[in-house]
């Protein structure tokens, strides 16, 4: 007899088998008493799986998540004069979130579609990165001083569709980090990479961030690919990553949001201030 072979990766098979239990990740207990909730969400230019352009749905999903810091991808129009697609006034009133400021893009929310929203704290630094590759891609790097005086660096990125470009982009992110002071850092975004192995850009990032757990987030109606990632440069800095899986999230974008808690007790306080 011949041994039966599995043609699909184990992560994809597990996702399909678990489809009847979808939604459980929404109710997973994120113990926010130990930290702050962070999230990443590719909003697909506010076009849902029903092909309807509806920024209000995206805003309501963001309110559902209730994150303290959230990185969005594809939050601006892509061509011509980039413009933001969300109602920032509504976001502030309904979620308490403010965008990290950028320069040189008067009508855009973010940088190459990447935007970071935060609830409390101060923005100490912002670095807008043009990533290499055939497509126009970018990353947004910011250092946040939290209300307790601790500091956290956040990198929001959207890597390219081509494997070679992703490798170049990952190396550039690491080169920039290597030229800056070492501190707790979280990288999150749509990395467009679900494979492992020598040809995976995740292996390049693993030298600093380790290999993150694969949490399928795409496509939103039946997620089988872990394109979206949250990873940290210090072991134990973030807890388990979950998808935010609700009926509205399944409809509003072709990606599900992912989320985790940062353990604030592991963050250093600014010199001269108590934690």
Rosetta silent file (secondary structure, phi, psi, omega in degrees, C-alpha in Angstrom):
SEQUENCE: XXXXXXXXXXXXXXXXXXXXXXXXXXXXXXXXXXXXXXXXXXXXXXXXXXXXXXXXXXXXXXXXXXXXXXXXXXXXXXXXXXXXXXXXXXXXXXXXXXXXXXXXXXXXXXXXXXXXXXXXXXXXXXXXXXXXXXXXXXXXXXXXXXXXXXXXXXXXXXXXXXXXXXXXXXXXXXXXXXXXXXXXXXXXXXXXXXXXXXXXXXXXXXXXXXXXXXXXXXXXXXXXXXXXXXXXXXXXXXXXXXXXXXXXXXXXXXXXXXXXXXXXXXXXXXXXXXX
SCORE:     score description
SCORE:     0.000 S_00000001
   1 L     0.000  146.050  178.646    0.000    0.000    0.000 S_00000001
   2 L   -94.480  138.936  177.720    1.123    3.510   -0.694 S_00000001
   3 L   -67.519  134.409  179.899    1.204    6.054    2.103 S_00000001
   4 L   -72.018  129.580 -178.259   -1.398    8.779    1.617 S_00000001
   5 L  -100.102  144.152  174.992    0.244   12.145    0.983 S_00000001
   6 L   -93.674  122.586 -178.509   -1.073   15.496    2.135 S_00000001
   7 L   -87.202  -14.654  179.916   -1.021   18.044   -0.679 S_00000001
   8 L  -108.353  144.842  175.901   -1.837   21.011    1.574 S_00000001
   9 L   -58.298  152.558 -177.717    0.393   22.417    4.319 S_00000001
  10 H   -57.740  -39.692 -178.546   -0.589   21.424    7.839 S_00000001
  11 H   -62.668  -35.947  179.486   -1.509   25.020    8.755 S_00000001
  12 H   -70.837  -43.426  178.560   -3.982   25.196    5.857 S_00000001
  13 H   -61.267  -42.335  179.774   -5.577   21.868    6.742 S_00000001
  14 H   -63.550  -38.623  179.586   -5.934   22.908   10.365 S_00000001
  15 H   -64.639  -41.677  179.589   -7.563   26.164    9.336 S_00000001
  16 H   -66.201  -41.724 -179.812  -10.102   24.374    7.145 S_00000001
  17 H   -65.241  -29.392 -176.658  -10.928   21.850    9.867 S_00000001
  18 L   -90.508    6.921 -172.224  -11.453   24.671   12.370 S_00000001
  19 H   -64.078  -27.272  179.108  -13.776   26.709   10.177 S_00000001
  20 H   -69.624  -19.466 -179.402  -16.853   25.672   12.170 S_00000001
  21 H  -100.672   13.968 -177.986  -15.317   27.295   15.245 S_00000001
  22 L   -60.406  144.518 -176.467  -14.545   30.607   13.594 S_00000001
  23 L   104.493  -18.493 -178.770  -15.159   33.568   15.816 S_00000001
  24 H   -63.200  -31.408 -179.075  -13.570   31.962   18.861 S_00000001
  25 H   -64.055  -23.606  179.558  -10.532   34.203   18.479 S_00000001
  26 H   -65.773  -35.212 -173.838  -12.643   37.273   19.166 S_00000001
  27 H   -96.671    5.470  176.909  -13.433   36.059   22.615 S_00000001
  28 L   -60.700  137.067 -172.825   -9.919   34.888   23.473 S_00000001
  29 L   -78.203  101.486  170.743   -8.965   36.417   26.788 S_00000001
  30 L   -87.143  111.485 -177.203   -6.338   39.074   26.182 S_00000001
  31 L   -78.022   89.725 -176.171   -5.209   39.961   29.708 S_00000001
  32 H   -75.629   -6.341  175.114   -4.839   43.693   29.238 S_00000001
  33 H   -66.601  -20.298 -179.143   -3.982   44.110   32.921 S_00000001
  34 H   -98.508   -3.649 -177.162   -0.451   43.046   31.936 S_00000001
  35 E  -179.616 -157.792 -178.749   -0.077   45.270   28.911 S_00000001
  36 E  -122.702  146.318 -177.390   -1.610   47.015   25.940 S_00000001
  37 E   -83.935  128.128  175.890   -3.440   45.573   22.984 S_00000001
  38 E  -119.501  156.338 -177.418   -1.815   46.047   19.574 S_00000001
  39 E  -151.657  159.849  174.992   -3.202   45.029   16.196 S_00000001
  40 E  -134.524  141.227 -172.080   -2.439   44.970   12.486 S_00000001
  41 E  -152.467  116.975  170.051   -5.035   45.196    9.719 S_00000001
  42 E   -85.213  110.361 -171.991   -4.788   45.324    5.926 S_00000001
  43 L   -89.068    0.519  172.847   -7.968   47.268    5.119 S_00000001
  44 H    55.237   41.641 -179.790   -7.737   46.627    1.339 S_00000001
  45 H    54.396   31.155  176.308   -8.385   50.278    0.498 S_00000001
  46 H    65.098   21.979  175.739  -11.751   49.889    2.313 S_00000001
  47 E  -103.499  121.240 -176.745  -13.087   47.526   -0.354 S_00000001
  48 L   -82.393  179.567  179.616  -14.786   44.481    1.128 S_00000001
  49 L   -69.259  -15.098  173.607  -15.089   40.954   -0.174 S_00000001
  50 L   -87.717    7.171  177.969  -18.422   42.026   -1.668 S_00000001
  51 L    68.590   16.770  177.626  -16.402   44.550   -3.770 S_00000001
  52 L   -94.997  132.831  174.235  -18.128   47.486   -2.080 S_00000001
  53 E   -80.511  113.513 -174.367  -16.091   50.530   -1.058 S_00000001
  54 L  -148.246   84.513  179.614  -17.217   51.165    2.527 S_00000001
  55 H   -60.353  -28.272 -178.903  -14.788   52.954    4.882 S_00000001
  56 H   -62.153  -37.219  179.276  -17.431   52.957    7.643 S_00000001
  57 H   -63.107  -43.203  178.422  -17.234   49.168    7.899 S_00000001
  58 H   -60.597  -44.141 -179.712  -13.471   49.320    8.360 S_00000001
  59 H   -60.900  -39.232 -179.805  -13.867   51.975   11.062 S_00000001
  60 H   -69.957  -34.723  174.478  -16.389   49.828   12.906 S_00000001
  61 H   -64.079  -42.208  178.197  -14.062   46.803   12.784 S_00000001
  62 H   -60.551  -39.544  176.859  -11.306   48.980   14.263 S_00000001
  63 H   -66.726  -38.184  175.748  -13.711   49.975   17.036 S_00000001
  64 H   -56.732  -44.625 -176.156  -14.546   46.291   17.598 S_00000001
  65 H   -63.039  -44.239  178.694  -10.866   45.498   18.097 S_00000001
  66 L    68.524   31.654 -176.086  -10.391   48.234   20.690 S_00000001
  67 L   -72.269  154.526  172.706   -6.610   48.293   20.286 S_00000001
  68 L   -83.860  -30.719  174.493   -4.322   50.760   22.030 S_00000001
  69 E  -139.490  132.045  177.790   -2.037   50.785   18.972 S_00000001
  70 E  -138.405  134.781  176.001   -3.036   49.577   15.514 S_00000001
  71 E  -103.738  127.932  177.499   -1.094   49.481   12.244 S_00000001
  72 E  -110.387  146.604  170.735   -3.119   49.660    9.043 S_00000001
  73 E  -117.501  151.013 -179.304   -2.030   48.811    5.521 S_00000001
  74 L    58.737   40.155  179.430   -3.656   50.137    2.323 S_00000001
  75 L   -88.071   -4.939  178.113   -5.331   52.950    4.271 S_00000001
  76 E  -121.155  158.657  171.092   -4.724   55.462    1.449 S_00000001
  77 L   -63.765  151.363 -170.549   -5.623   55.482   -2.222 S_00000001
  78 L   -90.906  -34.890 -171.873   -2.751   54.038   -4.230 S_00000001
  79 L  -111.308  161.841 -179.151   -2.528   56.140   -7.380 S_00000001
  80 L    68.084 -148.139  175.672   -2.367   59.856   -8.115 S_00000001
  81 L   -76.856  108.406 -177.626   -2.285   62.115   -5.088 S_00000001
  82 L   -56.920  136.431  176.444   -2.590   59.676   -2.255 S_00000001
  83 L  -135.379  146.351  178.348   -5.491   60.491    0.044 S_00000001
  84 E   -69.254  147.842 -174.417   -6.648   58.920    3.254 S_00000001
  85 L  -106.227   -6.232 -176.862   -9.768   56.787    3.057 S_00000001
  86 L  -105.367  159.402  176.528  -10.944   56.883    6.682 S_00000001
  87 L   -89.676   98.550 -175.158  -12.825   59.519    8.664 S_00000001
  88 H   -65.621  -32.703  176.888  -10.179   60.579   11.177 S_00000001
  89 H   -63.035  -44.443  177.162  -12.649   62.702   13.136 S_00000001
  90 H   -62.748  -42.672 -179.685  -14.924   59.712   13.605 S_00000001
  91 H   -58.579  -43.325 -179.562  -11.947   57.552   14.578 S_00000001
  92 H   -66.127  -45.165 -177.701  -10.935   59.990   17.287 S_00000001
  93 H   -67.025  -42.912 -170.716  -14.464   60.373   18.677 S_00000001
  94 H   -92.542  -22.631 -177.295  -15.444   56.705   18.567 S_00000001
  95 H  -121.817  -15.767 -176.584  -12.160   54.923   19.267 S_00000001
  96 L    73.824   16.080 -176.740   -9.913   57.510   20.924 S_00000001
  97 L   -99.561  142.464  179.408   -7.204   56.762   18.340 S_00000001
  98 E  -123.905  142.294  178.380   -4.922   59.336   16.728 S_00000001
  99 E   -77.442  141.492  170.986   -2.685   58.843   13.666 S_00000001
 100 L   -65.072  126.999 -174.750    1.075   59.084   14.049 S_00000001
 101 L   -69.340  145.039  175.131    1.939   62.262   12.102 S_00000001
 102 L  -126.659  169.555  179.580    3.876   62.064    8.866 S_00000001
 103 L  -117.061  155.042  171.082    5.407   64.684    6.579 S_00000001
 104 L    78.197   12.074  178.989    5.095   65.371    2.862 S_00000001
 105 L  -143.916   81.628 -169.469    1.663   63.820    2.296 S_00000001
 106 L   -60.129  -37.289 -174.928   -0.992   66.408    3.050 S_00000001
 107 L  -101.649   -7.066 -178.831   -4.016   64.293    2.157 S_00000001
 108 L   -86.717  149.663  173.230   -2.719   60.845    3.088 S_00000001
 109 L   -77.663  -35.844 -171.606   -3.247   59.209    6.463 S_00000001
 110 L  -137.576 -154.862 -175.168    0.023   57.310    6.313 S_00000001
 111 E  -119.705  115.026 -174.205    3.137   56.453    4.332 S_00000001
 112 L    51.640   38.672  177.707    2.671   54.259    1.227 S_00000001
 113 L    86.717   -9.765  178.327   -0.656   53.241    2.782 S_00000001
 114 E   -88.171  128.496  176.564    0.858   52.409    6.184 S_00000001
 115 E  -137.568  143.040  176.059   -0.599   54.294    9.133 S_00000001
 116 E  -114.960  125.497  173.632   -0.160   53.806   12.878 S_00000001
 117 E  -107.008  143.023  177.619   -2.924   54.872   15.254 S_00000001
 118 E  -137.710  155.738 -175.523   -2.334   55.150   18.993 S_00000001
 119 L   -94.966  -48.222 -176.361   -4.551   55.887   21.976 S_00000001
 120 L  -137.376  155.850  177.146   -2.286   57.374   24.651 S_00000001
 121 L   114.337 -170.798 -178.677    1.286   58.558   24.946 S_00000001
 122 E  -125.968  142.918  175.098    3.687   60.741   23.016 S_00000001
 123 E   -87.761  114.988 -177.525    5.305   60.286   19.621 S_00000001
 124 E   -93.039  -24.575 -177.161    9.044   60.722   20.143 S_00000001
 125 E  -161.337  145.182  175.312   10.241   59.923   16.647 S_00000001
 126 E  -135.382  132.100  179.520    8.862   59.079   13.201 S_00000001
 127 E  -129.912  116.237  179.831   10.892   57.610   10.346 S_00000001
 128 E   -94.864  120.309 -171.783    9.287   57.168    6.917 S_00000001
 129 E  -110.590  125.740  168.574   11.070   54.452    4.956 S_00000001
 130 E   -86.576  116.575 -178.891   11.002   53.945    1.189 S_00000001
 131 E   -88.229  145.715 -179.878   11.464   50.220    0.705 S_00000001
 132 L   -73.334  163.124  178.188   13.295   48.868   -2.386 S_00000001
 133 L   133.553  171.847 -177.872   11.594   46.788   -5.054 S_00000001
 134 L   -72.759  -30.067  179.127    9.616   47.085   -8.265 S_00000001
 135 L   -92.599  153.648  172.392    6.435   48.203   -6.485 S_00000001
 136 L   -74.331  106.472 -178.631    6.160   51.399   -4.431 S_00000001
 137 E  -127.838  156.433 -179.403    6.337   50.066   -0.876 S_00000001
 138 E  -151.713  171.611  174.693    7.128   51.647    2.445 S_00000001
 139 E  -137.835  150.834  178.600    7.405   51.228    6.189 S_00000001
 140 E  -121.081  123.088 -178.078    6.605   53.589    9.034 S_00000001
 141 E  -117.200  128.499  179.758    8.767   53.488   12.142 S_00000001
 142 E  -140.100  152.231  173.758    7.861   55.358   15.313 S_00000001
 143 E  -113.389  123.000 -177.967    8.937   55.442   18.929 S_00000001
 144 E  -106.772  132.588  169.064    6.128   55.895   21.425 S_00000001
 145 E   -96.822  115.988 -176.362    6.502   57.092   24.982 S_00000001
 146 L   -80.880  169.304 -172.251    3.643   55.497   26.884 S_00000001
 147 L   -64.296  -22.313  178.235    1.764   57.119   29.749 S_00000001
 148 L   -88.650    3.890  178.972    3.828   55.243   32.352 S_00000001
 149 L    92.257   -6.532  177.791    7.059   56.601   30.858 S_00000001
 150 E   -77.377  162.386 -176.405    8.075   53.374   29.111 S_00000001
 151 E  -125.768  147.804  179.640    9.062   53.386   25.466 S_00000001
 152 E  -146.343  132.310  173.757    8.254   51.111   22.548 S_00000001
 153 E   -93.935  131.865  177.607    9.339   51.210   18.914 S_00000001
 154 E  -117.129  131.612  172.704    6.658   50.226   16.396 S_00000001
 155 E  -118.264  120.463  175.530    7.391   49.351   12.771 S_00000001
 156 E  -106.259  127.346 -174.363    4.421   49.125   10.407 S_00000001
 157 E  -142.179  152.314  173.508    5.255   47.569    7.059 S_00000001
 158 E  -134.094  103.313 -175.867    3.656   46.211    3.913 S_00000001
 159 L   -82.468  165.294 -170.757    6.099   44.090    1.958 S_00000001
 160 L   -78.018  174.109 -179.471    5.932   43.434   -1.773 S_00000001
 161 L   -83.655  -20.762 -177.693    4.414   40.654   -3.827 S_00000001
 162 L   -93.349  136.356 -176.967    7.745   39.550   -5.336 S_00000001
 163 H   -58.424  -44.222 -179.160   10.005   37.265   -3.335 S_00000001
 164 H   -61.821  -41.262  179.238   13.179   39.116   -4.300 S_00000001
 165 H   -63.561  -41.409 -179.540   11.652   42.433   -3.255 S_00000001
 166 H   -61.307  -39.835  177.342   10.577   41.036    0.122 S_00000001
 167 H   -62.864  -44.871  178.872   14.135   39.913    0.841 S_00000001
 168 H   -62.058  -42.390 -177.895   15.484   43.356   -0.051 S_00000001
 169 H   -67.297  -41.513  178.425   12.838   45.062    2.049 S_00000001
 170 H   -63.002  -43.512  179.422   13.433   42.833    5.073 S_00000001
 171 H   -63.343  -37.988  179.778   17.192   43.480    4.915 S_00000001
 172 H   -65.673  -41.002  177.490   16.615   47.228    4.694 S_00000001
 173 H   -59.997  -43.487  179.416   14.394   47.204    7.786 S_00000001
 174 H   -68.022  -36.834  177.984   17.089   45.323    9.699 S_00000001
 175 H   -62.596  -42.040  179.463   19.815   47.673    8.432 S_00000001
 176 H   -65.003  -43.965  177.749   17.864   50.682    9.698 S_00000001
 177 H   -60.363  -39.398 -178.921   17.315   49.023   13.074 S_00000001
 178 H   -65.967  -21.339  179.920   21.009   48.231   13.278 S_00000001
 179 L   -91.402   -0.620 -177.091   21.865   51.916   12.855 S_00000001
 180 L  -117.662  164.102 -179.753   19.608   53.009   15.721 S_00000001
 181 L   -61.095  139.637 -179.664   19.720   52.526   19.473 S_00000001
 182 L   -71.999  132.974  175.975   18.573   49.092   20.586 S_00000001
 183 L  -161.633  164.590  179.437   15.191   49.052   22.317 S_00000001
 184 L   -55.628  129.557 -173.248   12.052   46.912   22.511 S_00000001
 185 E  -137.000  136.278  173.780   10.579   46.816   19.010 S_00000001
 186 E  -116.678  128.824  174.429    7.449   45.349   17.497 S_00000001
 187 E  -108.057  126.547  178.009    7.202   44.771   13.734 S_00000001
 188 E  -146.365  152.561 -179.803    3.713   44.246   12.365 S_00000001
 189 E   152.914 -173.557  176.143    1.957   44.383    9.058 S_00000001
 190 E   -89.180  104.226 -177.038    1.127   42.482    5.897 S_00000001
 191 L   -92.266   -2.363  176.818    4.420   40.810    5.041 S_00000001
 192 L    52.390   33.107 -176.639    2.965   38.877    2.085 S_00000001
 193 L  -139.672  113.890  177.283    4.961   35.844    3.186 S_00000001
 194 L  -114.527  -10.396 -179.388    3.465   32.607    4.448 S_00000001
 195 L   -85.554  158.604  170.104    6.206   30.206    3.453 S_00000001
 196 L  -113.226 -177.362  179.510    9.208   29.167    5.501 S_00000001
 197 L   104.405 -179.801 -173.036   12.541   27.892    4.258 S_00000001
 198 L   -62.966  -28.536 -175.854   15.600   29.428    2.679 S_00000001
 199 L   -90.725    2.740 -177.761   13.628   31.503    0.171 S_00000001
 200 L   -88.659  134.851  175.475   11.373   33.084    2.787 S_00000001
 201 H   -66.136  -19.231  177.291   11.879   36.708    3.854 S_00000001
 202 H   -62.963  -31.502  177.967   10.778   35.580    7.331 S_00000001
 203 H   -66.254  -34.968  175.840   14.157   33.881    7.703 S_00000001
 204 H   -64.285  -47.525 -179.608   15.879   37.229    7.141 S_00000001
 205 H   -67.399  -26.048 -175.830   13.728   38.906    9.801 S_00000001
 206 H   -62.380  -22.883 -179.870   14.193   35.944   12.162 S_00000001
 207 H   -63.163  -23.912  178.590   17.762   37.030   12.932 S_00000001
 208 H  -113.473  -40.601 -171.267   16.279   39.875   15.002 S_00000001
 209 H  -104.249   -3.920 -174.282   12.614   39.009   15.540 S_00000001
 210 L    71.636  176.998  178.014   12.606   35.214   15.597 S_00000001
 211 L   -94.298  114.933 -178.333   10.088   33.180   13.624 S_00000001
 212 L   -74.488  154.078  176.129    6.556   34.273   14.539 S_00000001
 213 L   -63.622  143.643  179.367    3.747   31.774   14.901 S_00000001
 214 L   -83.512  116.665  177.878    1.667   31.352   11.747 S_00000001
 215 L  -119.663  102.193 -176.002   -1.848   32.702   12.314 S_00000001
 216 L   -58.119  130.017 -177.374   -3.907   32.422    9.103 S_00000001
 217 L  -134.041   -1.854 -175.844   -5.602   35.734    8.270 S_00000001
 218 E  -140.786  138.814   -8.868   -6.172   35.587    4.492 S_00000001
 219 L   -75.413  158.296 -167.672   -8.608   35.344    2.808 S_00000001
 220 L   -63.674  -31.100 -177.503  -10.953   36.670    5.447 S_00000001
 221 L   -76.247  -27.558  174.943  -13.896   34.356    4.717 S_00000001
 222 L  -150.905   79.686 -172.150  -11.765   31.212    5.066 S_00000001
 223 L   -68.274  126.344  178.406   -8.270   32.182    6.210 S_00000001
 224 L  -128.365  -16.002 -177.372   -5.581   29.714    5.204 S_00000001
 225 E  -114.971  133.291  179.172   -2.487   31.925    4.666 S_00000001
 226 L   -91.934   72.319 -179.960   -0.578   33.731    7.419 S_00000001
 227 L   -79.904  -27.198 -176.072    0.283   36.857    5.426 S_00000001
 228 E   -99.320  139.773 -173.971   -0.087   39.204    8.410 S_00000001
 229 E  -139.927  148.732  166.915    2.393   39.066   11.282 S_00000001
 230 E  -127.533  125.044 -178.866    3.156   40.591   14.660 S_00000001
 231 E  -143.952  153.894 -176.759    6.666   39.931   15.971 S_00000001
 232 E  -127.364  154.823 -178.079    8.965   41.367   18.620 S_00000001
 233 L   -87.531    3.310  177.375   12.732   41.622   19.001 S_00000001
 234 L  -131.255  129.005  179.418   12.609   40.343   22.600 S_00000001
 235 L   -59.252  136.884  176.624   11.268   36.933   23.649 S_00000001
 236 L    82.524   -1.203 -178.168    8.138   37.206   25.749 S_00000001
 237 L   -69.390  -35.023  177.307    7.444   40.843   24.876 S_00000001
 238 E  -118.791  152.836  177.111    4.149   39.934   23.182 S_00000001
 239 L   -89.421 -165.787 -177.000    1.663   37.228   24.020 S_00000001
 240 L   -61.027  135.948  178.249   -0.086   34.841   21.632 S_00000001
 241 L   -84.842  134.776  177.673   -1.256   36.381   18.368 S_00000001
 242 E  -125.623  157.934  166.818   -4.947   35.927   17.498 S_00000001
 243 E   -84.360  152.733  169.297   -7.155   36.898   14.590 S_00000001
 244 E   -98.804   98.753 -168.937  -10.049   39.271   15.181 S_00000001
 245 L  -113.941   99.606  176.703  -12.709   37.162   13.515 S_00000001
 246 L  -129.209  163.777  176.826  -16.232   38.626   13.450 S_00000001
 247 H   -54.498  -40.527 -179.568  -18.956   38.668   10.801 S_00000001
 248 H   -68.716  -41.060  179.809  -18.153   42.294   10.002 S_00000001
 249 H   -64.074  -33.616  178.762  -14.387   41.655    9.805 S_00000001
 250 H   -67.112  -24.737 -175.823  -14.988   38.785    7.368 S_00000001
 251 H   -96.787  -36.170 -166.785  -16.858   41.169    5.071 S_00000001
 252 H   -70.658  -28.324 -178.674  -15.060   44.511    5.394 S_00000001
 253 L  -148.374  165.760  176.411  -11.666   43.448    3.932 S_00000001
 254 L   -83.391   -4.507  172.328  -10.036   40.427    2.341 S_00000001
 255 E  -112.467  145.567  166.451   -7.713   40.197    5.394 S_00000001
 256 L   -87.367  145.732  172.383   -8.713   39.571    9.000 S_00000001
 257 E   -67.598  153.386  171.053   -7.047   41.786   11.619 S_00000001
 258 E  -121.838  156.187 -172.707   -4.552   40.149   13.967 S_00000001
 259 E  -152.556  157.744  178.091   -3.849   41.232   17.543 S_00000001
 260 E  -160.127  168.397  177.400   -1.691   40.576   20.608 S_00000001
 261 E  -108.087  130.575  172.690   -0.844   42.127   23.964 S_00000001
 262 E   -86.445  129.273  179.811    2.485   43.844   24.622 S_00000001
 263 E   -81.984   96.822 -171.983    3.718   43.160   28.146 S_00000001
 264 H   -61.019  -28.429 -179.726    4.384   46.710   29.252 S_00000001
 265 H   -62.555  -16.339  178.249    6.312   45.551   32.328 S_00000001
 266 H   -90.131   -2.388 -176.629    9.149   44.479   30.019 S_00000001
 267 L   -91.362  143.164  179.341    9.546   47.975   28.547 S_00000001
 268 L   -77.996  146.302  174.895   12.221   50.381   29.827 S_00000001
 269 E   -83.446  152.332  174.424   11.181   53.714   31.349 S_00000001
 270 L   -61.773  141.072 -177.883   12.528   56.973   29.981 S_00000001
 271 L   -57.087  130.118  178.706   15.589   58.067   31.942 S_00000001
 272 L    92.884   -3.101  179.546   14.597   60.212   34.886 S_00000001
 273 L  -123.801  145.552  179.688   11.022   58.966   35.012 S_00000001
 274 L   -86.907  149.608  176.126    9.530   56.224   37.117 S_00000001
 275 L   -84.980    0.000    0.000    7.579   53.365   35.644 S_00000001
